[in-house]
Amino acid sequence: MASKKLQVWLPLLLAVVMIVGMMIGYELKSKTSGRDLFQLSKKSSVQEVMDLVKAKYVDDVKFDSINQAVIEDVLAHLDPHSTYIPATNLSQVNEQLAGNFQGIGVEFQQFDDTVNVTNVIKDGPSDKAGLLVGDKILKANDTAVLVGKNVTPDFIRKQLRGEAGSPVNITVLRDKVTKVITIKRGSIAVPSIDAAYIIAPHTGYIRINKFADRTYEEFMQNLEKLQKDSLSGLILDLRGNGGGLLSEATAIADEFLSEDKLIVYTQGNNTPRFEYKCKRDGLFEKGKLIVLVDETSASASEVLSGALQDWDRATIVGRRTFGKGLVQQQFGLSDGSAVRLTIARYYTPLGRCLQKPYSNKSKHDYDAELFKRFEDGEVVKEDSTKQQGKAYKTPKGHIVYGGGGITPDVFIPYDTAKLPAPIIKMYYKNSLANYAYHYFINNKAALSKYSNSTDVSQNFIPTDKDFQAIARYVAKDTIALNTLDAKAKADILHRFKALVARQLFRGEGYYQASNANDDAVKKAIELLR
């Protein structure tokens, strides 16, 4: 009898339990969830407008360009460093951080509508194939003509670059003779280290131009070579270094800082705090260290400089840095483009965020802040530097500031006397560099006696005869040098010497020659004595 009753009431009891459970679940859902998981989301007004344009607009519309404009406008309302990268530009942008590209391994310049090879990368594809500095490239693969007023540098690069291992036939003019050279493209390393050499007894100099994939590796190779001279001091030149990969900068900082010291930490509203600390014994934890910076040192350069300044590990020499304290992460989009979105701020060990103000400013105004430093006299007079952020005290009691770049410990003014109007025009038109290239081509035999960068820096001495030749050459660009004073003429000859040294020994030749006339470098050497 009991069994029969259970058979009757059990289905009803289960039904009641299910109904009650559904009601409880519905109530919980309404209190804990905004909308059903499977409910179609309501279209935004932006999407509604796009649909209306697509369905009703009078003419055909290129929606790719509209999408790009909308994305760029959205990002422009966030911060100055969140950017959109079109699919056509993505590989080139990524190459800048990858530290390599695929091509034939040359640098070129167009003179009189003709492509001139100005540098052949040592042991690269072109070097192995026999291409020489001074060769004039006329064609690529017999079909792409590279001579003429309408030939752009981008078009030339497109013809010369390509997948590693693929061949390209280059038609060149050499000593008035035309010849065809077959070059097998390869992966070309783009060095992050411009120069590394012994600049004074037991004193090294290393210049880093960016922080890319192999920067730390390159840095260690060069530092180890310099340490064979029993280094007691090092000058690290970060002027003009706009940043790059944070991981590379922190790895280099680890070579200067001891124990497990904090180097930098990052944090954002949707990004939890992440700390970068020292992990190993550094290669140069004890020697004297000078870091050179200027108004174009930014981002990862400021991370490295800030950590060393906060721990009293280095003396910072130069001018206030750019002031970029925002961290970007790259996200790929479905059409092959990408967005670099600011996801966090970075903070120095003392907690300084070095980002300069950007609220309610356009990207143009934000970038123009650098020019304002020149107008305000900040780059010329030390007491014109504005401290806009909170003050912090280092372990040794030095006062440092956040909120607008890194203020150096030793100020080096910008030498405006070096830039009278004719010289500015000459640099803008690249006239002096062009002359240096032609000088190198016409004097190869005489210049071949210089065996290394030190040799050319010490023994190649331009004369007044060279200045007169430069003046005649740049006159064709409507630049008159006859009104310059003796100091300006000396500066031109010194820069000419550095440019010739670059033709002979690339970055190391250039910086070894130019550093001899560099006020910041001179001050650094003085501080290390």
N, C-alpha and C positions, 0 to 999 in steps of 0.2 A: 504493500500500500504506500509506504514511504517512497519507494522507488518510483512509483507512478506519479506521485506529487512532484518529485524532483524533476521528472521529465517534462512536466507541464510548466513549472515555474522557472526552470533554468534558462530557457531562451529569453523569457521576458526579463529576467534579472540581468542577463548579459546586455540586452538592448538598452535597459535603463543606465547601466554603467557606462556604455559607449556614449550615450547622449550626454550624460553628466560630464564625462571626460572631454567631449568636444566643446561643451559650453565653457568649461574651465580653460581649455586651451585657447579658445577664441578670446576670452577675457585677458589671459596672459599676453597673447599676441598683440592685442590692441594697446596694451600698456608698455610693451617692450620693443615693438617694431614699428617703423615708420610706414611701411607698405608691404604688401605681399611680395614674396620673392619672385613670383611668376607674373606679377602685374606689369603691364607695359608702362614704362616711364613716360611721363608727360613731356611733350616736346618743349624745348626752350624757345624763347622768342627769337633767338638767333637762327635756330633750325627752321622755325616757321617762316622767317623772312627768306631764307635760302630756298625753301620749297616753293614759296610764292614766285620768286625770281625765275626759278627753273621752269615753273608751270605757266607763268603768265607774261614774262618780260617780252618786250617787243622784238629784241634782237637776240642772236646767239651770244652766249656768255661763256667765257673761259673760266670755269669754276676752280681750276687749279690755282690761278692767280688770285682769285677772290679768297679762297681758303688760306693761302699764304698771307695775304694782307690782314685777314681777321686774326690769324695766329700771332703775327708780328705785333698787331695792335694790342692784343691781350697781354703779351709778354712785356710790352713797353710800359704797361700800367703796373707792373710788378716791381722790377728793379733793373738797373742798367746792364746786368750781366746775364740775365736769362735771354737766350737767343734761339731763333729758328734757323736750321740749316737745311736748305733745299737739297733734294737727292742729288742734283748735278754737282753740288759743291762738297758733298759729304766726304768723299774719298780724299780730296785735297786737304780738307780741314783735319781729317784724322791723321794724315801723313805728318802733320806738324808735331803731333805728340808721339807718333810711332817711331820717329827717329830714322825713318828710311823711306825711300820711294823706289819705284821700278822704272828704269830708263837706261840711258846710255852713259850717264856720268860726266856731264860737262856743264859749265856755266857759259852763257853767251851774252852778247850785247849787239844791238843793231847799229851799224854805222853806215850812213849813206844808203839806207834801205837794204843792207846786206848783213847777214848773220855772221858775226865774228866769234870764234871760240876764244873766250878769255881765260878759261881754266879747264884743265882736264884732271879729273879726280884720280889720284895715284892708285894704281892697281884696279881701277874700275874698267868696265867694258870698253870704253873709248880708248883708254890708255893701252889696254891689251891689243886693241885693233890697230893702233898706230896713229890715232888722231892727235894733232899737235895744237898747242896754243898759237893763234894767228891764222889757223885754217878758216876759210870762208865757206860756209855751208850753203849750197845752191839748191839742192833738191833732197827729198827723202823718198826712196822707193820709185824714182823716175817719174812719179806722177804729181807729187806735192811740191810745187815750186815755192821756195822760201825766200825769194828775192822780190822786192817791190814795196811801194809805199803802203799798200793795203794789207800787208802781212803783219799780223799782230803777234806779240809774244805768246799769247795763249794758243794761237794756231800752231806756232812753232813747237811749243811744248807737247801739244797733242800728237804731232807727227813723230817726235823723238821718243816720247814715253810709250810704254807698253808692257805687256806681261813679261816677267823674267824668263829668259830662254828664247824669246821670239827674236828673229833677225830683222834688221833694217839696213837697207843700202843707202849710204850717204854719199852724195856727190859734193866734193869739195874743190875749192880753188886754192892751190898752194904754190907760191912762187910763180904765178901766172900759168901754172899747169893744172888741168882738170883731171881729177882721178876719183874713182868710186871705191869706197871703203865699206865692207860689210861688218856690221857690229851686232853682236848678240847681246840683247838687253839683259840687265841683271838687277839685283836689289842693291840700291845705293844707300849707304849709311850717311845720315846727316849729323855731323858731330854737334854735341852740345857744348863742348869745351873749345873755345876759340884759341886759347893760348895757355901754356903751362911751362914755365921756365924759371931758372934761378935769376932773380932780379938784383940781388945784392948778396954779399957773403952770408951763407947759411939762411937765406931768406927766399922763399918761393912765392910765385905769383900764379894764380889760376883764375881764368875768366870763364864764367858759365853764362851762355846766352839764353838758355831755356832749360826747363826740367821736363825731359822726355823719357821714353821707355828705358834708354840705356845711359842716362846721365850719371847715375850713381856708379855704374860699372866704369864709365870713362873717367870719372873723378878719382876713383880708387887707383886705377892704372897710372894716372898722372901723378897722384900724390905719392905713390910708392916709388916712382922714378925720382921725384924730387927729394925724397927722404934719404936717398943715397948720399946727398950732400950734407947730411946731419942737420936737418932743418931745426932752427930755433925759433923761426918766425914765418908766418904765412899771410899773404894778402889775397883775400877772396873777393874778386870783382863781380858784383851783381848789378852793375849799372846797365840800364837798358834791358834787363831781364824781366819780361812781363809775366813770368810764372810758368805754369804747366801742371805736372803731376805732383800732387801733395806728397805721395809716398816716396818719391825720389828726393824731395827736399828734406823730409824727416830722416831718411836713411843717411844723408850727408850730415845732418845735425848730430846724429848718433856718433859720428866719428870725432866730434869735438867735445861732447858732453859725457860726463862720467856716470857710473852707477845706473839707476833706473829712473833718471830724471825725466819729468814730463816735458815733452817738446811742444805739443800743441794739442788742443782738443776741439772737436766740432760738435755743434748742437743746433737743432732747429725744432720748430713746433711739432713736426711729424718725424723728426729724426732724433733718436736718443743720443745722449752724450757718448762720444767715442774718443778715447784717449790714445795718443801716440807717445809711447815712452821709449827711452833708450833700452836696447836689448843686448848689447854686447860691449866689449872693451873697444874704445875708439882708437883710431890710428894716430890721432893728433889731439890728445886730451890735455896736454901740458904746455905746449909751446905758445908763444904770443900770437894772437890772431887779430887781424884787421879786416873788417868787411866794408867794401866800398858800395855805396848806394846813391841813387839820385831819384828825381821825380818820376822816372819811368820804371823803377824797380817796383814790381807789384806781385800780389798774390803769394805764390809759393816762395818767392824771394823774400817777402815780408815775414812769412812763417819762419824761415831759416834765420833771418836777421833778428826777428823778435825773440826767438828762443835764446839765441846767443846773448842778446842784450839783457833779457830778463834774468839770466843766470850769471851776469857779469863775466861771461866767458870771452867776449870780444869787444873791441872798441869799434863803434860804427862811425864811419867817416863819409861825409858827403853832404847831401841835401835831403829834405823830407821826402819819404817815399810816396808812391801814388795813393795808397789808402784803399786797398781792396781786401775786404775781410769776409767775402761771401764764397761759399763752396757750391760748385755746379756738378750735376750728374747728367750724363747724356742718356736720353731715352729715344729708341728708334720708333718711327711711325710706320704705318702699314704701307705707305706709298714709297718707302725708301728714304724719306727725309728723316730728320731728327730734331729733337729739342734739347738744348742744354738748359736745365732748370736749376735755379738756386734752391738748394734743399737745406742748407745750414749756414751758420756763421762759424768761423774759426776763431779761437781764443788762444792767446799766448799763455805761457805757464802762469803768469801773474793774473790772468783773467782779462787781459786787454783784448777788445775787439778793435781792429785797426781800420774798419770800414769808414770811409768818409761819408758825410751826409749826402743823401740823394732824394729825400722826400720832396714830392711836388716839383721835381726837376726833369726836364727832357734829357734824352741821351746826349743831345748836343751840348746842353748846359753842363751836364756832368763831365763830359770830356773837356769842355772849355775851361774847367776849373784849373787845369794845368797852365793855360795861357794867362789866367788871372794871377797866378803866382809871379809871373814875369812882370805883369802890369803893376802889381802891388809892391814889387821890389823884394819879395820873399827870397827869391833865388840869388839875390845879390847881397842882401844884408841879413846877418844872423838874427838880429833882434826883430826882424819882420815876420819870423815864423810864428804862426798862430797856433797856440795849444788849445784845441777845442774840446778835448775829452777829459775823462777822469784821470787823476794822478795816481800813480802806483809807486811803491818803493821796492827796489831790488834788495837782495840779501846784503849787499854792501852799502845800502843806504842811498843809492842813486835814484832820482826821481824820473820816471818815464810816464808817457801818456798814451791813452787810447783815443779812438774816435777820429782818426785822420792820418793814417800812415805812421811810419817810424821816424821820429826826430833823431838825427845823428848825435853822437856824443861830441864829435868834432865837425864843425861846419866848414865847407869849402864853397865859396861863392862861384856862381857861374860867371865866366870871364866874357862879358859883353864886348870887351875891346877887340876880341878875336873875330867879331862878326860885323864889320862895316858892310854897307849895302852891296858893293861889288862882290865881296866874298860870299855873301848870302846867295846872290844870284848865281854865282859860279857853282856853289854846292847844289843849289836847286836844279840846275840844268845838267849836273854831273860832268861839267866841262873838265875839271881837274882830273877826275878819275879817268875820263876818256883820253886825256893827254898822256897820263901815266901809262896806260895800256899801249898806246902807239909808241911812246918812248921805249918801252920794254921790247916791243917787236923790232924796232929799228936799232936797238943796241944790245941784242942778245949776246953777241960775242964778248963785248966789254963787261957785261953784267955776270957772265958765267964764272968769273973769277971768285965771286963771293960764295963761300962754301956752306954757310948756314945763316940763320937769322941774326945771330950775334955779330957775325962778320959784317953783314950789310948794315946793321944798325950802327956799328962803330966806325966803319970805314967808307961808307957811301955818303959823301958830303956834297949836296947840291950847291951851286954857285949862282952869282948874279946872272951869268950867262944862261943858266937854266931858267931863272925867273923871267928873263926877257923872252925866251922861247915860249914859256907858259903864257905870257901876256899876249904874244902874237897869236897863239892858238885860240885862246878864249875870246879874242876880239871878234872872231867870226860869229860868236854868240852875243854880240853887242855888249861885251863886258870890258870895261876899261879899268886897268889896274895901275895906271900911271899916277893916280892921286893918292895911293896908299902910303902910309908912313913906314918907317923901317921895321917896326914891330910886326905890322900886318904882313909885310913881305917875308919876314922871317917865319911867321906862322904858316904861310902858304908853302914855303920851301920845305918846312918840316913835315907838313901833311903830304906833300909830293913824295918826299923820301919814304914815308910810311906806305903810300900807295904802291910805289915801286917794290918795296920790300914784300908787300902782299902778293904781287905778281910772281915774285921769286919763291916765297916760303909761306904763302897763305896767311892764315890768321896769326900764327906765331910771329911771322915776319912783321906784319902790320902793327901788332900791339907792342912788340919789343921796341920798334922804332918810335911809335907814337907815345908810349909811356914815358920816354925820356923827357918829354915836354908837358907832362900831365901833372897839374898841381895836386890833385888828390893822391896820385901815386907817390909823388915826392913827399907829401905829408905822411903817408903811411910808412914809407921807409924811415923817415925821421922818428916816428913814434916807436918803431921796432928796434931802434938802436939802443 
